Amino acid sequence: MAPTRGSIYGAHLRRSGTVAVQFIAVVAALWVLGWVVGKTWVIVLPVVLALIVCTVLWPPVRWLRDKGVPPAGAVLLVLLLAVGVVAGLIAAVAPAIVEQSVELADQAQAGVVQVRNWLDGPPLNVSEAQLNSGVAAINDALNSSSAQIASGLFTGVGAAASALVTLFTAIVVTFFLLKDGPGFIPWLRRSVGMPAAPHLAEVLSRCWATLGGFIRTQALVSLVDAVLIGVGLVILGVPLAYALAIVTFIGGFVPIVGAFVAGGLAVLVALVSNGPVNALIVLGLILAVQQLEGNVLQPWLQAKSMKLHAVIVLLAVTLGSTEFGIIGAFLAVPVAATGAVIIRYYGEQVGLRAGENPDDDEPEGDDAAEGDGEPVTAGAR
């Protein structure tokens, strides 16, 4: 007997209700996970930063350990070398930054005088009394907001202290992860047991490889951007060229947004110091370098390490920066890439259980071109 319309509708509603309840349960679980991460962010952040640093420092540590250096000694040597490199860069660039900052401040002051003269002349003809009145109003507003400014300063001091604590914790966690990290997955296998142990170990290995690939390729791309833009700024005579190159390198780790902010800062400095023509040339230089990065370097270097669409990257950076600020923008893409690795592995396991052949998803050669485009139906089989 054929089923009635009512029974078919009822079956569809029951399936839809089951899927809806499951979807709500998954969303609720993700919300709880996000709430827990937010409450324990002071612990989660140093661990995540330590993992990212480990992906960069692990190759030299592993090389030293293979040469017979004890694990603790290898990690300590590499950490001291990394700190020395960072300190050396700061020591080399800081004097030039301080010297050029004074020059830039003088040029900015001269620019303010030019703006005042422009306001005082035709066609605006703003009188001296009106200008003084505007300056006095600004001073009164600043004086009335002194309490808020002081509060903001105290908040900034507290944030700086918190950043130092986070940095120190991340360094300590990095040391122990590099020293004892190779034994983590075997310990996890013993602790979790079958059947989850091999899946968990495989997922963690893939996430580690993806994270390391992202950091290394992004560092290479950022280095190329910083060198090209830095050389261009030096040739154009833009102040703070070395500092702007460093900002470009750091901003490269925040895809899309970082390049926009670093480029805008370079154009602004060129505008204040050398005028609009020089600023337009700097803008053209930055756009050319970003086109080289977006169309050549990133697709070539990150094709196998990331496999994320640009829209997903943009949405991840937007969400991360909205929820967690600069740190969130920096961590957004690695987190999204890690999530993509987990989803792909789950899809692979589902396909294997369903008896699917992964090679059938992407036909190759002439067989794909010679198909007639007709779907295979049950009767065709």
C-alpha positions, 0 to 999 in steps of 0.5 A: 500500500502506497503511503499517504500524503499525510504520512509523508508530510509527518515523516518529513516534519519528524526528520526536520524536527530532529535536525533542528534539535540537533542543530540547536544542540550543536550551536548551544555546545559551541556557545558554551565552548566560546563562553568557557574560552572567554572566561579562561582567556587569560590561560588560553591566550599564552598557550595559543601564542606558545603553540604558534611560537613553537611552530617557528622554533621547533625545526632548529630545536629538532635539529639540535636534538638530532645532533645530540644536544639535550632537550632542555639545552637545545630549547634554551639555546634556541629561545636565547637566540630568538630573543637576541635576534628580536632585541638586536632588531629593536636596538638597530631600528630604535635610534633611527625611529627616535631621530626621525620621529622628532623630524616628523613631529617638526614637519607635522607642526609646520603642517599645522601652521600651513593649515592655520595660514590657509584657514586665515586666508581666502576664500575662508578668511577665518579670523584670528579670534575665531581660530583662538576661540576654536583652540580654547574650546578644544583645550576646555574639552580636554580639561573637562575630560581629564578624569577620563584621560587619567582613567584611560592612562591607568587602564593602559598601564594595567593592559601593559602589565597584563601583556607582560604577564601574558608574554612571560607565561607564553615564553615559559609554556613555549619552553616546556612545549618544545622540551616535552612536546614530542611525548605529548601524542604518545601520552594522549594515545595511552590516556584516551585509548581506542577507538578515539586515540588514532583519530585524535592523534591524526587530527592533532598532527594535521593541525600542527602541520597546517599551523606551522605551514601557515606561520612559515609561509606568512612570515615569508610573504610578510618578509618579502612585502616588508623588504620591497616596501621598505626599499621603496620608502628609503628610495622615496625619502620617506621618514621612518622607513625602517619602522614602517617596514617592520609594521608591514612585516607584523601586519602581514600576519593579519591577512587583508586588514594588516596590509590595509592598516600598514599601507595606510600608515605609510601613505599618511607618513609620506603625506605629512612629510613629503607632500601629496605627490610623494604620498601618491607614489607610496600608495602606488608602490604599496598597491603594486606589492600587494598585488604581487602578494595576493596574485603570486606569492600567497596562492603559490605558497599557501595553496597546500598549507591553508586551502581557505577561501578569501571570504572565509579569511575575511570573515574570520579576521572580522569576527576575531578582531571584533571579539578579541581585538588585535590578538583576535585578528592575529589568531583568526586565520590559524583558528579557521585553518585548524577548524577546516582541518578538523572538518576535512578529516571528519568528511574523509572518515564519513566518506570511508564509512560510506564506501566512497572513493576520494579519487572519484570526487575530482575526475582527471584527464580526458575522462572528465572532459568526455562525459555527457553531463548526464547524472547516473540514475538507479536505472542506469546501473 
